[in-house]
Structures are given as C-alpha cells and as structure tokens.
Amino acid sequence: MEKKIPKVMADLFVSLKEQWKEEPELLELFKTCYTNTLDTTVKKMEDGTTHVITGDIPAMWLRDSAAQLRPYIFLAKEDREIREIIAGLVKRQFQYICIDPYANAFNSSPSGACWEKDDPDQNPWVWERKFEVDSLCYPIQLAWLLWKNTGCVSQFEGKFQKGIGKILEVFCTEQAHEEKSDYRFIRGNSFYNDTLSREGKGALVKSDTGLIWSGFRPSDDACTYGYLIPSNMFAVVVLGYLEEIEREIFHCPELEKEARELKEKIHYAIESIGKTATQEFGVIYAYETDGYGMYNLMDDANVPSLLAMDYLGYPLDPDVGENTRRFLLSNANPYYYEGKKAAGIGSPHTPSSYIWHISMAIRGLTSKEKEEKKRVLRNMADTTGGKGVMHEGFHVDDDTRYTREWFSWANAMYAELFLDCSGYRLKIK
C-alpha cells in the first residue's frame, strides 16, 4: 500500500508535472528522493523534538540531519506538521549540543551505542565525538532558514540560547587550540585519517590567527592542517545569522555583539591567510592551512566545501572565487575525476575515482547557467546504478559500483537541485 504523503507535497508534484513533461523520469526520481527522508529517517519524539537518522547508520549527525530536512522548508510555510518537524529537529540538535558541543553524531536515547568506544567515559548519548566546526554551524543555519523562509520561531524555544553559549565558547577556545583546548580524540587500531595525531591533540596550527581549529572535515576524516577554510567560511555566514537572531528574536545585544566581532575576525583571517597564489589559476582559496604558511589545495565532496561557497552564502572575493572554482573543477584538484559516466569531485573518504552525488548537486546549485544545472541533474539521474536513488560515491566508469546503499543526504541534494531547476530557491541572505 502506497504511503500517504502530505497534501502540500502532492500539490507540488502536480504543479511540476507540466514543467517536466519532456523529462518525466527526472520528476519521478525527484518524487522518490523527496519522499525518502520523511518516510524513512524522521522520528517524532515524545518531547516534541525530531530525531533524523542519516540512512544506513542508525545515528543522527548534526550536519546531515539539517541538510536532509532543508529541502522541506519550501513546504513548511504551508504545512504546520512539516514546520513542526523541522523546528523539532532544531530543538533536538540544541539539546545534543548542550550534552556535548564537541560531538558530531548522537543516539536517539542514552543507549551507549557508538561507532567505536573511543573514550571509556563516553557519554551514552554520543554516537561519535569527532569535533567538526560545521556540526555547530548547521543547526544555526537551519534555525535561521526556517525563520526567514516561513516566519516560524518555535525552533528558538528550549535550549537554543544555552546551546549558542556553548557554540561561541567552543569557537573562541578553538581559535587558540594549542594553548586553551582540552579536546582530544584517539581511535585505536584504525586508519590514519580516522584519528588525530599528537596523542589526540591533532594538527598543529598557529594560534590566534582568527580562524577556528577543526579536528575533522565534514567527511569525518581528520584534517591535514587544522584550519579548514570552508568550515570557517560557514562559521562567518552563521555568525551573521546569529547576529540577526539575537537582535530580533532574543533582543540580546551582548550576544549580538559577540557574534558580530567573531564573524569579522574570522572573515578577515580567511581573506588574509586562507588564500594562496598558484601559477596556473592565480590566487585561490585553500582547503586547509596551518597559519604558518602551509596550504592544502584540494576540495572534498562533503559540504561545507570550497565548491559550496556561493551555496552557503559566504561573502567571497569574486575573482578569487572564480579562480578557485576553475581549480576545483580541473585535474589540478586531486579529488576531481573524469570518466565514462560522469566528471566531478569525490573524496579521500571513499575510493579513488569515485564521484559523490552531493558534490554534483553543489556544482549544479552554484552554477549561473540554467542549462548546466539541468545537465548536472540529468547526470545525477543517470548514475544511480539502477537503484533509482542517490548514493554516496560511485565509480566514474561504472555507477553500479557505489558506496552506501541508503544515504539520505544525497537524496535530499538531488531534490534540492531539482527544485532549484524548477524555480524554487530559499532566501539565504
């Protein structure tokens, strides 16, 4: 028996039928991807919050869960239940941040389930405790997007302000990671990129540059250099959101000022030491730096990425941004692959020559050309390995070779690009 979908979603499908009558297969795939998250990953909790698993892993990532529900903001203005689901997710995210602001993924109950028992005293709510700057950015972004695109403010109830205090404290501490941070992460008998060097302290960086240190990338791989530029860009954006939230929702000039000053400091640092000159592409943004003059020039499929700068709303230098995009979508980027089925960006998190559907969607979403957006959308639809859903990564020559059978974030990204191609775009500034 076919599961009943919300009326507002059914109405959307009907309204899109005429627009996509020449390519109905793209619309059908959109229907599959768009219903997937609500059908399979969302659980409304007894306290009114929302728990969202990532897919084939039974835990909730702060990053993934926000990205998974983002495409439903388009429906939330007209549908109270969807609005409450998204607001409930924000509330639960901030509950988790108050439990442990350094953790990236959590259980639905204090079950003690985890990826690995990395710490004998690990909190039973915590699935994994990899510190990633973006994990603290995504909940703020989702809260602001829901407010500005629907008028909803219930997501700011509960532990939002307490969680914001913890986020700002962590960001300020990790600007001087070497001297001030007690955070350590050691995973024994594992791959080198699944643990941190220097007895868990991680990559050495120059302190007080203005940048925030991150132990891990959005891929959950350890950073080569501790200042991850895309995540710091994301922090600049959400701190701007926080300024507005504190001014208009909470009327708190102290936190508004703290957010603004932190935002300005990080932005100045990115534009000062987050760029480097290259012979072929000119000045580009680096993926990582240590603050001492070492740079890692690459991009990773996971968002935040350099390719996603415009998608996030970062106020980039336009010339440097264009140079960076040319670099990213070329063979100079060590994780850019070309093959018989597709060309795009993969990740050191997955095998060589595997492209990610997430990075393909970001390429389309950040393109200024409508036809390129549709070309990327068609390419995503043609590389599902016959499964009719998106995957994590797939081989450039054979999309039946893929990673992760069920990856909700990738499905959400196809849906978001499809909506973009259909004229639906969120207010992000």
C-alpha positions in Angstrom: 0.0 0.0 0.0 1.4 3.4 -1.0 2.2 5.6 1.9 0.1 8.8 2.1 2.1 11.9 1.5 1.3 15.4 2.8 -1.2 17.3 0.7 1.2 20.2 0.2 3.7 17.8 -1.3 1.2 16.1 -3.5 0.1 19.5 -4.8 3.7 20.4 -5.5 4.1 17.2 -7.6 1.0 18.0 -9.6 2.2 21.6 -10.2 5.6 20.4 -11.5 4.1 17.9 -14.0 3.6 20.3 -16.9 7.0 21.9 -16.4 8.8 18.5 -16.7 6.5 16.8 -19.2 9.5 16.4 -21.6 11.6 14.7 -18.9 9.1 12.8 -16.7 11.8 10.5 -15.4 13.5 13.3 -13.6 10.3 14.2 -11.9 9.7 10.6 -10.9 13.2 10.4 -9.4 12.5 13.7 -7.6 9.3 12.2 -6.1 11.3 9.2 -4.8 14.1 11.3 -3.3 11.8 13.9 -1.9 9.6 11.4 -0.1 12.5 9.3 1.1 13.7 11.3 4.1 10.2 11.9 5.6 9.2 8.3 5.0 12.4 6.6 6.3 14.6 8.7 8.5 12.4 11.0 10.6 11.1 10.1 14.0 9.0 12.4 16.2 9.9 12.1 19.8 7.7 12.2 22.9 9.1 15.6 23.9 8.0 17.1 20.6 11.5 17.1 19.1 12.6 15.3 15.9 15.3 12.7 15.5 16.7 12.1 12.0 19.0 9.2 11.2 21.4 9.6 8.4 20.2 6.5 6.5 22.0 3.2 6.7 23.7 4.3 10.0 21.3 4.4 13.0 22.5 7.7 14.4 21.8 11.4 13.9 24.6 13.7 12.6 24.1 17.4 13.4 25.3 18.2 9.9 23.4 15.5 7.9 20.1 15.9 9.7 20.0 19.7 8.9 20.9 19.1 5.2 18.3 16.3 5.0 15.4 18.5 6.1 16.5 21.7 4.3 14.5 20.9 1.0 11.3 20.7 3.0 11.4 24.3 4.1 9.7 25.1 0.8 6.7 23.1 2.1 6.9 24.2 5.7 5.3 27.6 5.2 2.0 26.0 4.1 2.2 22.8 6.2 2.1 23.0 10.0 3.2 19.4 10.6 6.3 19.8 8.3 7.1 23.1 10.0 6.9 21.4 13.4 9.1 18.5 12.2 11.9 21.0 11.2 11.5 23.1 14.3 11.6 19.9 16.4 14.9 18.9 14.7 16.5 22.3 15.6 15.3 21.8 19.2 16.8 18.4 19.4 20.1 19.5 17.8 20.5 22.1 20.5 19.7 19.6 23.2 22.5 17.5 21.8 24.9 20.4 21.6 24.2 21.1 25.3 25.1 17.5 26.1 28.5 17.7 24.2 29.3 20.5 21.8 32.4 18.6 20.5 30.4 15.5 19.3 29.2 15.2 15.7 26.6 12.4 16.0 24.1 11.2 18.6 21.8 8.4 19.6 18.0 8.8 20.0 18.3 7.7 23.6 21.2 7.3 26.1 21.8 3.8 24.8 25.6 3.9 24.7 25.6 2.8 21.1 28.6 4.2 19.2 30.7 3.8 16.1 33.7 2.9 18.3 34.2 3.2 22.1 36.8 5.9 21.7 36.6 7.0 25.3 35.8 4.7 28.3 33.8 7.6 29.8 31.9 8.5 26.6 28.5 10.0 27.1 25.8 7.4 26.3 24.0 9.9 24.1 27.1 10.3 21.9 27.5 8.1 18.8 30.8 9.7 17.8 32.8 12.6 19.2 34.7 14.0 16.2 34.9 17.8 16.5 33.9 19.4 13.3 33.3 23.1 13.1 30.4 22.6 10.6 28.5 20.5 13.1 27.9 23.6 15.2 27.1 25.7 12.1 24.3 23.6 10.5 21.8 23.9 13.4 22.1 27.7 13.4 21.7 27.8 9.6 18.6 25.6 9.7 17.0 27.7 12.5 17.6 30.9 10.5 16.4 29.4 7.2 13.2 28.2 8.8 12.5 31.6 10.4 13.3 33.7 7.3 11.5 31.5 4.8 8.4 30.6 6.8 8.2 33.0 9.7 8.4 30.1 12.2 10.1 31.0 15.5 9.2 28.0 17.7 12.7 26.5 17.0 14.2 29.1 19.2 12.5 27.7 22.3 14.1 25.2 24.6 17.9 25.1 24.8 18.7 27.3 21.8 20.3 30.1 23.8 22.1 27.8 26.1 23.5 25.9 23.1 24.5 29.2 21.4 26.6 30.0 24.5 28.4 26.6 24.2 29.0 27.1 20.5 30.5 30.6 21.0 32.6 29.2 23.8 33.9 26.4 21.7 34.7 28.6 18.7 36.6 31.0 20.9 38.5 28.2 22.6 39.5 26.6 19.3 40.9 29.9 17.9 43.7 29.1 20.4 43.5 25.3 20.2 47.2 24.8 21.1 47.0 26.7 24.4 43.4 26.5 25.5 41.7 23.3 24.2 41.3 20.2 26.2 39.7 18.3 23.3 41.4 15.1 22.4 40.4 12.2 20.0 42.2 8.9 19.7 40.8 5.9 17.8 43.0 2.9 18.3 43.9 0.3 15.6 42.3 2.5 12.9 43.1 4.3 9.7 45.3 7.3 10.0 42.5 9.7 8.8 40.1 8.3 11.5 42.1 9.5 14.5 44.1 12.6 15.5 47.9 12.9 15.7 50.0 14.1 18.7 48.2 11.9 21.2 44.8 13.1 20.1 45.6 16.8 20.0 45.5 16.9 16.2 47.1 19.1 13.6 49.4 21.8 14.9 48.3 25.3 14.0 49.4 28.9 14.7 47.2 30.2 17.4 45.2 33.5 17.4 45.1 33.9 13.7 41.3 34.4 14.0 40.5 31.1 12.4 38.8 28.2 14.2 40.6 24.9 14.5 38.7 21.8 13.4 39.8 18.2 14.2 37.8 16.7 11.4 36.3 17.5 8.0 32.6 17.2 7.1 33.6 13.8 5.7 34.6 12.8 9.3 38.2 12.4 8.1 41.0 14.1 10.1 42.2 17.5 8.8 45.7 17.6 7.3 46.0 21.2 8.5 43.8 22.3 11.4 42.3 25.4 9.8 39.6 24.1 7.5 38.7 27.1 5.3 35.2 26.0 4.0 34.1 25.4 7.6 35.4 28.8 8.7 33.5 30.3 5.8 30.4 28.6 7.0 31.0 30.0 10.5 31.2 33.5 9.1 27.8 33.0 7.5 26.0 31.5 10.5 27.5 34.1 12.9 25.9 36.7 10.7 22.6 34.8 11.1 23.2 34.7 14.8 23.6 38.5 15.0 20.2 38.9 13.5 18.6 36.2 15.7 20.0 37.8 18.8 18.9 41.2 17.8 15.4 40.4 16.5 14.3 37.3 18.4 16.1 37.5 21.8 16.9 41.2 22.0 20.3 40.3 23.4 22.9 43.0 22.4 25.7 41.2 24.3 25.5 38.0 22.2 24.7 40.0 19.0 28.0 41.9 19.6 29.9 38.8 20.4 28.7 37.1 17.2 29.5 40.1 15.0 33.0 40.5 16.4 33.8 36.8 16.0 32.4 36.9 12.4 34.5 39.8 11.5 37.6 38.3 12.9 37.2 35.0 11.1 36.3 36.7 7.8 39.4 38.9 8.0 41.5 35.8 8.7 40.1 33.9 5.7 40.8 36.7 3.3 44.2 37.3 4.8 45.7 33.8 5.3 43.1 31.5 3.7 44.3 32.2 0.1 47.4 31.4 -1.8 48.9 32.1 -5.2 49.1 29.4 -7.9 50.9 29.6 -11.2 48.0 28.2 -13.3 44.9 29.6 -11.6 46.1 32.7 -9.9 45.1 33.4 -6.3 42.7 30.8 -4.9 41.2 29.8 -1.6 42.9 26.9 0.1 41.0 24.0 1.5 43.2 23.9 4.7 46.1 25.9 6.2 48.1 25.8 9.4 48.5 29.5 9.8 52.3 29.1 9.3 52.2 29.2 5.5 51.4 25.6 4.6 48.4 25.0 2.4 46.3 22.0 1.3 44.9 22.7 -2.2 42.0 20.4 -2.9 38.3 20.0 -2.3 36.2 17.4 -0.7 32.7 16.4 -1.8 31.1 17.0 1.6 29.5 20.3 2.4 30.8 22.8 3.5 33.3 22.6 0.7 35.0 25.3 -1.4 32.7 24.5 -4.3 29.8 25.3 -2.0 31.0 28.9 -1.1 28.1 30.5 -3.0 25.6 27.9 -1.8 26.5 28.7 1.8 26.3 32.5 1.1 29.9 33.3 2.0 30.9 36.9 1.0 33.8 35.8 -1.1 36.2 37.8 -3.2 34.6 37.3 -6.7 37.8 37.0 -8.6 39.4 34.6 -6.1 36.1 32.7 -6.1 36.1 32.2 -9.8 39.8 31.2 -9.9 39.0 28.7 -7.1 36.1 27.2 -9.0 38.2 26.7 -12.1 40.8 24.9 -10.0 38.3 22.7 -8.2 36.7 21.5 -11.5 40.0 20.6 -13.0 42.5 17.8 -12.8 44.7 20.0 -10.6 42.2 19.2 -7.8 43.5 15.7 -6.6 39.9 14.6 -6.0 38.4 15.7 -9.3 37.7 12.7 -11.5 36.6 12.2 -15.1 35.2 9.0 -16.6 32.6 7.4 -18.9 29.7 8.1 -16.6 30.5 11.5 -15.1 33.0 14.1 -14.1 33.1 15.7 -10.7 34.6 15.8 -7.2 35.0 12.8 -4.9 36.6 12.5 -1.5 39.6 10.9 0.2 36.9 9.3 2.4 35.9 7.0 -0.5 38.0 5.0 -3.1 39.9 6.8 -5.8 37.8 7.6 -9.0 34.6 7.7 -7.0 32.4 10.9 -7.6 29.8 12.0 -5.0 26.3 12.9 -5.8 26.4 15.6 -3.2 29.3 17.4 -5.0 27.4 17.0 -8.3 24.4 18.7 -6.8 26.5 21.5 -5.4 28.1 22.1 -8.8 24.6 22.5 -10.2 23.3 24.6 -7.4 26.3 27.0 -7.7 26.2 27.3 -11.5 25.0 30.5 -13.0 23.9 28.7 -16.2 20.4 27.1 -16.2 21.4 24.5 -18.8 24.4 23.4 -16.8 22.1 23.0 -13.8 19.9 20.7 -15.8 22.9 18.8 -17.3 24.1 18.0 -13.8 20.6 17.0 -12.8 20.3 14.6 -15.7 23.8 13.2 -15.0 22.8 12.5 -11.4 19.7 10.7 -12.6 21.7 8.6 -15.0 24.2 7.4 -12.3 22.0 5.7 -9.6 23.4 2.3 -10.5 19.9 1.2 -11.5 18.6 1.7 -7.9 16.6 4.8 -8.5 18.1 6.7 -5.5 21.3 8.6 -4.9 24.4 7.2 -3.3 27.5 8.5 -1.5 30.1 7.9 -4.2 30.1 5.9 -7.5 32.9 4.9 -9.9 33.3 7.3 -12.8 33.2 4.5 -15.3 30.6 2.2 -13.7 27.8 3.6 -11.4 26.8 0.1 -10.3 29.9 0.3 -8.2 28.9 2.6 -5.4 29.2 3.3 -1.7 26.3 3.3 0.8 23.1 1.7 -0.3 21.0 4.3 1.6 22.3 7.8 2.0 19.5 10.3 2.8 21.7 13.4 2.4 22.4 12.6 -1.2 18.7 12.1 -1.9 18.0 15.5 -0.4 20.6 17.1 -2.6 19.1 15.7 -5.8 15.7 17.0 -4.6 17.2 20.5 -3.8 18.8 20.8 -7.2 15.6 19.6 -8.9 13.7 22.3 -7.0 16.3 24.9 -8.0 15.9 23.9 -11.6 12.1 24.3 -11.1 12.5 27.9 -9.8 12.3 27.2 -6.1 15.1 28.9 -4.1 15.5 29.6 -0.4 16.3 33.0 1.0 19.9 32.6 2.3 20.9 36.3 2.9 
